[in-house]
C-alpha cells in the first residue's frame, strides 16, 4: 500500500520526464 491509499495499488503511470506519477488503487482512488 502506498501512503494515501487504503487498498493495494493496482496500476501506476509515470510522466515521460519522471517528475511525477499517478497510482490507481483497489480502494477506487487515483492519486
mmCIF file of the N, C-alpha and C atoms, coordinates in Angstrom:
data_MODEL
# 
_entry.id   MODEL 
# 
loop_
_atom_site.group_PDB 
_atom_site.id 
_atom_site.type_symbol 
_atom_site.label_atom_id 
_atom_site.label_alt_id 
_atom_site.label_comp_id 
_atom_site.label_asym_id 
_atom_site.label_entity_id 
_atom_site.label_seq_id 
_atom_site.pdbx_PDB_ins_code 
_atom_site.Cartn_x 
_atom_site.Cartn_y 
_atom_site.Cartn_z 
_atom_site.occupancy 
_atom_site.B_iso_or_equiv 
_atom_site.pdbx_formal_charge 
_atom_site.auth_seq_id 
_atom_site.auth_comp_id 
_atom_site.auth_asym_id 
_atom_site.auth_atom_id 
_atom_site.pdbx_PDB_model_num 
ATOM 1  N N  . UNK A 1 1  ? 0.852   -1.181 0.000   1.00 0.00 ? 1  UNK A N  1 
ATOM 2  C CA . UNK A 1 1  ? 0.000   0.000  0.000   1.00 0.00 ? 1  UNK A CA 1 
ATOM 3  C C  . UNK A 1 1  ? 0.889   1.232  0.000   1.00 0.00 ? 1  UNK A C  1 
ATOM 4  N N  . UNK A 1 2  ? 0.612   2.155  -0.880  1.00 0.00 ? 2  UNK A N  1 
ATOM 5  C CA . UNK A 1 2  ? 1.336   3.429  -0.925  1.00 0.00 ? 2  UNK A CA 1 
ATOM 6  C C  . UNK A 1 2  ? 0.592   4.421  -0.043  1.00 0.00 ? 2  UNK A C  1 
ATOM 7  N N  . UNK A 1 3  ? 1.321   5.285  0.635   1.00 0.00 ? 3  UNK A N  1 
ATOM 8  C CA . UNK A 1 3  ? 0.728   6.282  1.526   1.00 0.00 ? 3  UNK A CA 1 
ATOM 9  C C  . UNK A 1 3  ? -0.394  7.041  0.815   1.00 0.00 ? 3  UNK A C  1 
ATOM 10 N N  . UNK A 1 4  ? -1.527  7.154  1.461   1.00 0.00 ? 4  UNK A N  1 
ATOM 11 C CA . UNK A 1 4  ? -2.672  7.852  0.899   1.00 0.00 ? 4  UNK A CA 1 
ATOM 12 C C  . UNK A 1 4  ? -3.723  6.926  0.312   1.00 0.00 ? 4  UNK A C  1 
ATOM 13 N N  . UNK A 1 5  ? -3.364  5.675  0.041   1.00 0.00 ? 5  UNK A N  1 
ATOM 14 C CA . UNK A 1 5  ? -4.313  4.688  -0.465  1.00 0.00 ? 5  UNK A CA 1 
ATOM 15 C C  . UNK A 1 5  ? -4.727  3.762  0.676   1.00 0.00 ? 5  UNK A C  1 
ATOM 16 N N  . UNK A 1 6  ? -5.972  3.308  0.620   1.00 0.00 ? 6  UNK A N  1 
ATOM 17 C CA . UNK A 1 6  ? -6.472  2.376  1.629   1.00 0.00 ? 6  UNK A CA 1 
ATOM 18 C C  . UNK A 1 6  ? -6.444  0.934  1.142   1.00 0.00 ? 6  UNK A C  1 
ATOM 19 N N  . UNK A 1 7  ? -6.153  0.745  -0.137  1.00 0.00 ? 7  UNK A N  1 
ATOM 20 C CA . UNK A 1 7  ? -6.078  -0.594 -0.715  1.00 0.00 ? 7  UNK A CA 1 
ATOM 21 C C  . UNK A 1 7  ? -4.798  -0.752 -1.510  1.00 0.00 ? 7  UNK A C  1 
ATOM 22 N N  . UNK A 1 8  ? -4.584  -1.962 -2.024  1.00 0.00 ? 8  UNK A N  1 
ATOM 23 C CA . UNK A 1 8  ? -3.393  -2.241 -2.821  1.00 0.00 ? 8  UNK A CA 1 
ATOM 24 C C  . UNK A 1 8  ? -3.398  -1.410 -4.097  1.00 0.00 ? 8  UNK A C  1 
ATOM 25 N N  . UNK A 1 9  ? -2.233  -0.911 -4.487  1.00 0.00 ? 9  UNK A N  1 
ATOM 26 C CA . UNK A 1 9  ? -2.088  -0.182 -5.743  1.00 0.00 ? 9  UNK A CA 1 
ATOM 27 C C  . UNK A 1 9  ? -2.144  -1.186 -6.891  1.00 0.00 ? 9  UNK A C  1 
ATOM 28 N N  . UNK A 1 10 ? -3.042  -0.934 -7.842  1.00 0.00 ? 10 UNK A N  1 
ATOM 29 C CA . UNK A 1 10 ? -3.255  -1.850 -8.969  1.00 0.00 ? 10 UNK A CA 1 
ATOM 30 C C  . UNK A 1 10 ? -2.574  -1.367 -10.248 1.00 0.00 ? 10 UNK A C  1 
ATOM 31 N N  . UNK A 1 11 ? -2.340  -0.047 -10.352 1.00 0.00 ? 11 UNK A N  1 
ATOM 32 C CA . UNK A 1 11 ? -1.707  0.472  -11.561 1.00 0.00 ? 11 UNK A CA 1 
ATOM 33 C C  . UNK A 1 11 ? -0.902  1.716  -11.230 1.00 0.00 ? 11 UNK A C  1 
ATOM 34 N N  . UNK A 1 12 ? 0.065   2.002  -12.099 1.00 0.00 ? 12 UNK A N  1 
ATOM 35 C CA . UNK A 1 12 ? 0.914   3.170  -11.919 1.00 0.00 ? 12 UNK A CA 1 
ATOM 36 C C  . UNK A 1 12 ? 1.281   3.712  -13.295 1.00 0.00 ? 12 UNK A C  1 
ATOM 37 N N  . UNK A 1 13 ? 1.329   5.039  -13.422 1.00 0.00 ? 13 UNK A N  1 
ATOM 38 C CA . UNK A 1 13 ? 1.707   5.682  -14.685 1.00 0.00 ? 13 UNK A CA 1 
ATOM 39 C C  . UNK A 1 13 ? 2.726   6.769  -14.379 1.00 0.00 ? 13 UNK A C  1 
ATOM 40 N N  . UNK A 1 14 ? 3.809   6.778  -15.147 1.00 0.00 ? 14 UNK A N  1 
ATOM 41 C CA . UNK A 1 14 ? 4.873   7.759  -14.954 1.00 0.00 ? 14 UNK A CA 1 
ATOM 42 C C  . UNK A 1 14 ? 4.816   8.835  -16.026 1.00 0.00 ? 14 UNK A C  1 
ATOM 43 N N  . UNK A 1 15 ? 5.120   10.057 -15.633 1.00 0.00 ? 15 UNK A N  1 
ATOM 44 C CA . UNK A 1 15 ? 5.289   11.176 -16.544 1.00 0.00 ? 15 UNK A CA 1 
ATOM 45 C C  . UNK A 1 15 ? 6.557   10.917 -17.370 1.00 0.00 ? 15 UNK A C  1 
ATOM 46 N N  . UNK A 1 16 ? 6.559   11.213 -18.680 1.00 0.00 ? 16 UNK A N  1 
ATOM 47 C CA . UNK A 1 16 ? 7.740   10.954 -19.511 1.00 0.00 ? 16 UNK A CA 1 
ATOM 48 C C  . UNK A 1 16 ? 9.027   11.607 -18.990 1.00 0.00 ? 16 UNK A C  1 
ATOM 49 N N  . UNK A 1 17 ? 8.914   12.729 -18.290 1.00 0.00 ? 17 UNK A N  1 
ATOM 50 C CA . UNK A 1 17 ? 10.117  13.389 -17.757 1.00 0.00 ? 17 UNK A CA 1 
ATOM 51 C C  . UNK A 1 17 ? 10.456  12.908 -16.344 1.00 0.00 ? 17 UNK A C  1 
ATOM 52 N N  . UNK A 1 18 ? 9.678   11.931 -15.832 1.00 0.00 ? 18 UNK A N  1 
ATOM 53 C CA . UNK A 1 18 ? 9.892   11.352 -14.495 1.00 0.00 ? 18 UNK A CA 1 
ATOM 54 C C  . UNK A 1 18 ? 9.806   12.369 -13.361 1.00 0.00 ? 18 UNK A C  1 
ATOM 55 N N  . UNK A 1 19 ? 8.963   13.396 -13.533 1.00 0.00 ? 19 UNK A N  1 
ATOM 56 C CA . UNK A 1 19 ? 8.766   14.379 -12.468 1.00 0.00 ? 19 UNK A CA 1 
ATOM 57 C C  . UNK A 1 19 ? 7.616   13.989 -11.547 1.00 0.00 ? 19 UNK A C  1 
ATOM 58 N N  . UNK A 1 20 ? 6.676   13.186 -12.035 1.00 0.00 ? 20 UNK A N  1 
ATOM 59 C CA . UNK A 1 20 ? 5.528   12.781 -11.220 1.00 0.00 ? 20 UNK A CA 1 
ATOM 60 C C  . UNK A 1 20 ? 5.023   11.426 -11.688 1.00 0.00 ? 20 UNK A C  1 
ATOM 61 N N  . UNK A 1 21 ? 4.143   10.847 -10.885 1.00 0.00 ? 21 UNK A N  1 
ATOM 62 C CA . UNK A 1 21 ? 3.485   9.602  -11.269 1.00 0.00 ? 21 UNK A CA 1 
ATOM 63 C C  . UNK A 1 21 ? 2.106   9.557  -10.645 1.00 0.00 ? 21 UNK A C  1 
ATOM 64 N N  . UNK A 1 22 ? 1.226   8.767  -11.225 1.00 0.00 ? 22 UNK A N  1 
ATOM 65 C CA . UNK A 1 22 ? -0.136  8.572  -10.724 1.00 0.00 ? 22 UNK A CA 1 
ATOM 66 C C  . UNK A 1 22 ? -0.310  7.106  -10.380 1.00 0.00 ? 22 UNK A C  1 
ATOM 67 N N  . UNK A 1 23 ? -1.099  6.860  -9.340  1.00 0.00 ? 23 UNK A N  1 
ATOM 68 C CA . UNK A 1 23 ? -1.382  5.490  -8.944  1.00 0.00 ? 23 UNK A CA 1 
ATOM 69 C C  . UNK A 1 23 ? -2.892  5.282  -8.858  1.00 0.00 ? 23 UNK A C  1 
ATOM 70 N N  . UNK A 1 24 ? -3.321  4.095  -9.209  1.00 0.00 ? 24 UNK A N  1 
ATOM 71 C CA . UNK A 1 24 ? -4.719  3.689  -9.084  1.00 0.00 ? 24 UNK A CA 1 
ATOM 72 C C  . UNK A 1 24 ? -4.791  2.522  -8.115  1.00 0.00 ? 24 UNK A C  1 
ATOM 73 N N  . UNK A 1 25 ? -5.731  2.594  -7.183  1.00 0.00 ? 25 UNK A N  1 
ATOM 74 C CA . UNK A 1 25 ? -5.773  1.619  -6.098  1.00 0.00 ? 25 UNK A CA 1 
ATOM 75 C C  . UNK A 1 25 ? -7.065  0.819  -6.071  1.00 0.00 ? 25 UNK A C  1 
ATOM 76 N N  . UNK A 1 26 ? -7.014  -0.300 -5.357  1.00 0.00 ? 26 UNK A N  1 
ATOM 77 C CA . UNK A 1 26 ? -8.195  -1.136 -5.148  1.00 0.00 ? 26 UNK A CA 1 
ATOM 78 C C  . UNK A 1 26 ? -9.261  -0.400 -4.338  1.00 0.00 ? 26 UNK A C  1 
ATOM 79 N N  . UNK A 1 27 ? -8.897  0.702  -3.671  1.00 0.00 ? 27 UNK A N  1 
ATOM 80 C CA . UNK A 1 27 ? -9.891  1.482  -2.925  1.00 0.00 ? 27 UNK A CA 1 
ATOM 81 C C  . UNK A 1 27 ? -10.643 2.463  -3.834  1.00 0.00 ? 27 UNK A C  1 
ATOM 82 N N  . UNK A 1 28 ? -10.420 2.323  -5.173  1.00 0.00 ? 28 UNK A N  1 
ATOM 83 C CA . UNK A 1 28 ? -11.104 3.108  -6.201  1.00 0.00 ? 28 UNK A CA 1 
ATOM 84 C C  . UNK A 1 28 ? -10.709 4.574  -6.189  1.00 0.00 ? 28 UNK A C  1 
ATOM 85 N N  . UNK A 1 29 ? -9.456  4.875  -5.839  1.00 0.00 ? 29 UNK A N  1 
ATOM 86 C CA . UNK A 1 29 ? -8.953  6.242  -5.886  1.00 0.00 ? 29 UNK A CA 1 
ATOM 87 C C  . UNK A 1 29 ? -7.745  6.326  -6.810  1.00 0.00 ? 29 UNK A C  1 
ATOM 88 N N  . UNK A 1 30 ? -7.542  7.525  -7.359  1.00 0.00 ? 30 UNK A N  1 
ATOM 89 C CA . UNK A 1 30 ? -6.357  7.834  -8.156  1.00 0.00 ? 30 UNK A CA 1 
ATOM 90 C C  . UNK A 1 30 ? -5.628  8.947  -7.429  1.00 0.00 ? 30 UNK A C  1 
ATOM 91 N N  . UNK A 1 31 ? -4.343  8.766  -7.257  1.00 0.00 ? 31 UNK A N  1 
ATOM 92 C CA . UNK A 1 31 ? -3.548  9.764  -6.524  1.00 0.00 ? 31 UNK A CA 1 
ATOM 93 C C  . UNK A 1 31 ? -2.337  10.140 -7.337  1.00 0.00 ? 31 UNK A C  1 
# 
